[in-house]
């Protein structure tokens, strides 16, 4: 699995954006796109669509999308399902109909494989989260068991800490003092 200090692999994947329009809104989103240039990236994978834990995480990340945007970060969700499956799930699940963040369709499992996050038993992506800086360097990785959802507020706390470029103690929150080593 790729880890802190590794470069995020280049990608170009179909993405589902807005399900409120009658025609499918599929666009190709590439790591080199203007939409992502110079931004932090919050990339989170879930195992598969039409499941139970995943929508709780997707909605929670989407609820914080504007807060991430205020921190010059773009939130991208992804799974190894197709763009059409993403669209169908978003349309059929009441909570997901309001989601605004793009969902990447990594159905060839190319990015998930390059990241090293495919579950050995199920062949689906693990619940992995990557914080990537504007230079494409992975600065944080977390992976949960398939049955346990993650905490998007903790992801934001870690992003805040990374963006200070300072030493941040345990449980540090934005606005708290950072550590200053003795000279």
LUMTITOR-706764 format. One line per 5 residues: number of its first residue (from 1); their letters; for each residue z, y, x of C-alpha. Coordinates in pm, 1 decimal. Layout:
<atoms>
NUM = A = Z:Y:X  ...
</atoms>
This chain:
<atoms>
1 = XXXXX = 0.0:0.0:0.0  -78.7:348.2:121.7  225.9:555.9:191.5  352.2:894.7:303.5  126.8:1048.1:568.8
6 = XXXXX = -182.7:850.4:464.8  -493.2:1024.7:336.7  -571.1:976.9:-32.1  -895.6:779.7:-52.4  -1195.8:970.1:-182.4
11 = XXXXX = -1278.4:885.4:-541.4  -1531.9:959.6:-811.3  -1431.3:816.3:-1147.6  -1510.3:869.1:-1513.3  -1236.0:1063.8:-1687.3
16 = XXXXX = -1144.7:1117.1:-2050.0  -1033.1:1469.2:-2124.2  -1028.4:1588.9:-2482.9  -1025.4:1351.5:-2778.5  -1019.1:1628.0:-3038.9
21 = XXXXX = -1398.7:1663.8:-3030.9  -1621.2:1420.0:-3222.4  -1833.8:1309.0:-2926.7  -1673.6:1134.9:-2629.8  -1577.1:1384.9:-2361.0
26 = XXXXX = -1638.2:1176.6:-2049.2  -1683.5:1352.3:-1718.9  -1694.3:1227.0:-1367.2  -1404.7:1360.9:-1166.4  -1425.4:1340.7:-788.8
31 = XXXXX = -1154.1:1404.4:-534.7  -1388.3:1665.8:-385.6  -1429.7:1857.5:-714.2  -1355.6:2228.0:-750.2  -1101.5:2133.5:-1018.7
36 = XXXXX = -884.0:1969.2:-751.7  -968.2:2183.4:-446.9  -667.5:2348.9:-286.1  -424.9:2193.7:-536.5  -142.0:1948.5:-516.5
41 = XXXXX = -222.5:1628.6:-700.0  13.3:1424.7:-916.4  -164.3:1092.1:-959.0  11.4:834.7:-1172.2  -114.8:490.2:-1263.4
46 = XXXXX = -2.6:278.6:-1554.9  -73.9:-95.4:-1595.0  -296.8:-95.6:-1902.9  -378.0:81.7:-2224.1  -247.2:-26.7:-2565.2
51 = XXXXX = 95.6:-112.5:-2427.6  446.5:12.9:-2501.2  606.4:183.0:-2199.2  288.3:357.6:-2082.8  252.5:608.5:-2368.4
56 = XXXXX = 607.8:731.0:-2316.3  522.4:816.5:-1955.7  183.7:969.0:-2036.5  334.2:1198.1:-2299.9  620.9:1294.5:-2066.5
61 = XXXXX = 380.4:1386.8:-1784.7  161.3:1577.7:-2030.2  464.9:1767.1:-2161.4  518.4:1895.4:-1806.6  149.4:1960.0:-1727.7
66 = XXXXX = 186.2:2339.2:-1755.0  495.0:2331.6:-1531.8  301.3:2131.7:-1273.8  11.1:2376.3:-1308.6  252.9:2662.7:-1234.2
71 = XXXXX = 320.7:2481.4:-906.2  -52.4:2459.5:-822.8  -54.7:2089.7:-908.1  -301.7:1894.1:-1118.4  -176.2:1590.4:-1310.1
76 = XXXXX = -409.8:1291.9:-1337.6  -329.2:970.9:-1519.9  -514.0:649.1:-1441.7  -537.9:282.0:-1520.7  -789.2:8.3:-1458.3
81 = XXXXX = -916.8:29.8:-1817.0  -1258.9:176.6:-1902.1  -1327.6:525.6:-2027.9  -1408.5:385.2:-2372.7  -1076.6:197.6:-2388.8
86 = XXXXX = -896.1:517.5:-2282.6  -1076.5:709.2:-2558.1  -998.1:445.6:-2822.7  -629.6:438.1:-2728.1  -600.4:816.1:-2728.4
91 = XXXXX = -765.2:833.5:-3070.6  -556.5:553.7:-3223.7  -210.5:648.5:-3095.2  -62.6:954.9:-3266.1  139.2:1069.6:-2963.1
96 = XXXXX = -158.2:1033.7:-2728.6  -394.9:1237.1:-2946.8  -226.6:1556.8:-2825.2  -243.5:1471.0:-2454.6  -441.6:1717.9:-2244.8
101 = XXXXX = -430.5:1567.9:-1895.3  -738.2:1375.6:-1779.5  -724.7:997.3:-1763.2  -921.2:830.9:-1486.0  -1099.7:505.2:-1566.4
106 = XXXXX = -1069.5:291.2:-1253.0  -1218.8:-17.3:-1418.1  -1380.4:-137.3:-1094.3  -1030.5:-112.5:-942.8  -1170.6:66.6:-640.2
111 = XXXXX = -909.9:341.3:-610.6  -622.0:115.1:-715.0  -732.1:-137.3:-451.3  -768.7:130.2:-183.5  -419.3:255.3:-269.7
116 = XXXXX = -286.5:-103.0:-255.3  -122.6:-88.9:-597.9  -272.3:-387.1:-779.6  -13.1:-629.8:-913.2  -62.7:-967.8:-743.1
121 = XXXXX = 4.6:-1166.8:-1060.8  -152.4:-953.9:-1334.9  -434.9:-782.8:-1143.7  -350.7:-449.6:-1308.8  -224.0:-134.4:-1143.4
126 = XXXXX = 146.5:-107.4:-1080.2  336.7:191.8:-1219.2  263.3:396.6:-907.6  299.7:770.8:-857.4  150.2:967.1:-569.6
131 = XXXXX = 214.4:1330.6:-477.9  -72.6:1451.9:-262.8  -80.2:1787.0:-86.0  -380.0:2024.2:-89.9  -506.6:1866.7:234.0
136 = XXXXX = -528.3:1523.8:69.0  -223.8:1382.9:247.1  12.3:1161.4:48.0  357.4:1319.8:62.0  545.1:1097.8:-184.9
141 = XXXXX = 495.0:750.4:-333.9  700.6:565.0:-589.9  629.8:235.0:-759.8  814.9:85.2:-1053.5  819.0:-264.0:-1192.5
146 = XXXXX = 570.5:-309.1:-1477.9  854.0:-307.3:-1732.8  1026.5:17.1:-1623.8  900.6:368.0:-1694.3  934.4:650.2:-1446.4
151 = XXXXX = 1084.5:997.3:-1471.4  826.7:1281.0:-1456.3  1106.3:1537.7:-1416.9  1208.0:1362.3:-1095.4  845.7:1377.3:-977.7
156 = XXXXX = 852.6:1751.6:-1040.0  1184.7:1785.3:-855.1  1032.3:1608.6:-554.9  722.5:1829.7:-571.2  947.1:2137.3:-575.7
161 = XXXXX = 1131.7:2006.3:-270.2  809.8:1926.7:-83.3  673.9:2272.2:-154.0  975.2:2439.9:10.4  878.4:2296.8:350.9
166 = XXXXX = 1253.8:2288.7:412.9  1524.0:2023.9:443.0  1640.7:1946.6:88.3  1962.3:1749.4:39.4  2024.4:1472.7:-210.8
171 = XXXXX = 1993.6:1587.0:-573.4  1846.7:1921.0:-463.2  1704.5:2127.2:-750.4  1469.9:2425.4:-741.4  1679.9:2733.8:-662.4
176 = XXXXX = 1947.9:2537.7:-473.1  2021.8:2611.9:-108.9  1828.4:2414.7:148.1  1983.4:2272.0:463.6  1977.3:2483.1:776.1
181 = XXX = 2041.5:2283.8:1092.2  2268.7:2443.5:1347.8  2073.2:2600.2:1630.9
</atoms>
